[in-house]
């Protein structure tokens, strides 16, 4: 049985750099079971998912966030919704990607839902010929104003998000600028590669590996694929389509139709009678 994935948060002794480390073997295993993405496209789907999930460490209690990639060249749609508790759901359409997208042109949309607020904060970043890692680095720079870099393992289903923390000048004395993010990652490339190659999945082993690099462990969060779809939501969605297109276009001459959640592939049999009942209430 594969152990549930966890997202770890570390900070170095000097408090100049932080690392979000995701051990994502179970996450990727579950995606492979749910989504029938073809072989050539699944590696890209994996990279998209791994590169975005560390953002969970930046969410506050009860916050939810959606990351949506609307790529026009090549054409595909990627969606990932997650919350501070560590639950997420994701999809990519079409699932039979004709080629592995090395560079993306289109838009990156984000929607962040705050507790007790009905209106989410939304932002759009134009994307022009960027890789998924470059795209996420742009997101942190423009949306979070943070210097961060995504490092995806070639050896295991793991990812690091390395973040340079803001300089703190408590005593109002001159602050000596620490090493740049680029140089820091270059200096530690061998150490990071070694952690990836070990494919560690036990909590204590992962913590010890980063403590050996002079990092302090802050917290960890269990990461799980979980869809919040329901029969009621599906019926309401079908009713919305019927309201705009009519029963004939949706049900044809059938008394029921089968709908399937794009995120988790759960199938729901929706009857014409229950949709009629909902529309009559409005």
N, C-alpha and C positions, 0 to 999 in steps of 0.2 A: 504494500500500500504506500502510495506516494504521500509524503508529508506535505501539509498545507504550506503554501508560499508565505513568506514574511518580508516586510519592508523594514529595514533597519536604518536608524539615524545616528550618525557619529559626528563628533566635532574634535578637531585637533587640540593639543594642549595650549597652543598659542591663541586659540579661538579666532583664527584667520581663515580656516577652511572647514567646510562641512561636507559630509558624504551621505547621500541616501543610497543604500544598497539593497537591491531587490533580488532575492533568491526566488526565481520564478518558474521552477520546473513544473509544479502542479498547475500553475496558471496556464502555461503553454499546453500542457497535457489536456486540460479541460477544453481549451479552445479547439484543439485538434478533434476532440470528440463531438463538439457541438457544430462546428462550421466545416463544410465540405469544400474548403478552399483548395484549389489544385496545387500540386507539388511546387511548381515554380513560383506561385504566389504566396504560399504559406510562410516562407522565410521573411518576406516583406511584411506580411500581416503580423508575424512574431515581433519584428523590429519595431513596428509602429506601436504595438501594445506595450512592449517592455520600455520603450523610450518615454512613454507618457505616464505610466503608473507611479513613478517616484513623485509626481506632483502631489500625491495624497499626503505626503509629509508637510506640504505647505498649506493644507486646508485646516481651518479651525473647526471646533466642534459643531456638528449639525450642518456644515457647509457641503454643498454638492457642486460638481463641476462637470461640464460636458466639453469635449474637444472634438471638433468636426473638421475633417479635411475634405474639401470639395476640389478635387483635382480635375482639370480639364485636359491636361496633356501630361501623361496619358489619362484617359477618363476612368475615374473610380470615385467611390464615396466611402470614407472611413469615419466611424463614429465610436467614441468611447465615453461612457458616463460613469462617474465614480463619486464616492462620498468619503468623508473623513473617517468613517468607521472601517474602511478597507474593502467595501463591496464595490464591484464594477461590472459592467456589461459592455460588450463591444461587437462590432460587425464590420465587414468590408463587402461592398457590392461594386461590380459583379464578383462572385466568388471564383469564377473561372477567368482570372486575370490573364490576358493574352501574353503579357511579358512582365518581367520584374521591373517595377518603376525605380530606376536609379536616381532620377531627378524629377521633381514635381513642379508644375505650374498651375496655379489656381488660387484658392483662398483657404486660410486657416481661421475657422470661427470658434469662438469660445463663449460659453454661457456659465456664469457662476451664480448659484442660488444661495442667498444668505438666509439664516433662520429668521422667521417672523417677517419676511419680505416676500410679497407676491411677484414682484418684478425682478428678474435676474439681471445681473450686469453682463452686458454682451460686448464683444470686441471682434474686429475682423482684421486680419493681417494678409496683405497681398503676398503671394508666393510666386517667385520667378526663378525657375530652374534651380531648385534647392533639394538636397537629399533630406531624408527624414531626420537625421541627426542635426543637420544645419537648421532645419525648420524648427525643431524644438529649442535649439539654442537661441534662435531669433525670438521665439515666444517668451523665453525667460528674460531676454534683454529688453523687449518692447513692452510686454505685459506686466512683468514683475520688477523691471529695472534691476535685475540681478545678473551677475556674471557667473553663468553656469555652463557646464558642458556635459553632454550625455556620452557615456562610454558603454557600448554594447559588446558583450562577450562573444567571441567566435567559438569558444570552447564549451560553453554551458548556457543554459537559459537564465542568464543573470545580467544585470545592468547596474552601473554606478552613475549617479548624478553628482558631480563635483561642483561645489559652489564656493566662490570666494566671498567671504563675509565682509561687510562694510568696516572700514577702519574706525576704531573707537578712540576718541580723544577725551578721556575723562578729566584730566587735569589741565586741559587747554594748553598743553605743551605741543611742540611740533611732533607730528606723527610721522614715523619712518614708514614709508610705503613698503609693505611686504612683497614677496615675490608674486609675479603676475599669475593668473590662472593658467595661461598657456605654458609658462615655464614650470609651474608646480606639477602639472600633469606630465610634462616631459621628464622631469626629475624622478617622478614616481611610477613611470610607465612599467618598468620591470616588476615593481611590487604589485601593481594592480593586475598585470597580466598573470602573475603567479597565483593570485587569489582566484582569478577566473579559471585557471587551469586545474586548480584543485577541486573545483565544483563542490565546494562545501555546502552542506544543507542542514547541519546541526547548529542550533543557536549559539551554543558555547564555542564551537569551532570558529564560527564567523566572527563573534566578538573578539576572540583571542587573536585572530588574524589581523584585525584592525587595531587592536590594542598594541600589537607588536610594531605598528607603524605610528605609535604615539597618538592614537585617537581614543577618545572617551566615548563609551556607549551611552546614548541618551534614552532611546526607547525603540520598540519594534511594534509593528502592527500586522496582524494576519490579513492577507489579501485573498479574496475569494470572488470567483465569478458568480454573480447572483442577479437574476432578472426580476424586475418588479412588475412584469406584465400580469394581467389577470383577465378572467373571462369578462368581468364588467367593463374593463377598459377596451377590450376587443369589440364588445357589442356596441359600445359608445362610438368607437372609431368607424365601424361599419355603418352605423346610423348616420354619421356625418357624411359619409360617401353617398349613401342613399339620398340624403337630403339634397345634395347638389346634383347628383346624376340620375336619380330615380331608381325604383326597384328593378325595372326591366334590365338596366345595364349591369346591375350588381347580382341579382338572383336569377335573371333570365326566367325560366319556367320552373325553377327548382324551389322546394320549400325550405331548403337550408344550403349553406355554403360552408366550406372549411377555410378558415384563416389560420395563418401560422405566424408566430412572432419572429421577426427577422433576427432578433438578438439571441434567443435561446431555442428556437425551432419548435416550441410547444404549439401543438395544433388545437384549435378550438372549433367546434361545430356550432355555427350561429344560425338560428332559425329566422325565417321571415317574420314569423309571428312576434318574437321578442323584440325585433327591430321596430316593427309597427307599433308595439306597445310603448317603446321609448319615444318615438316620434309623436305619438298621440299625447304624451305628457307635455310636449313643448308646443 
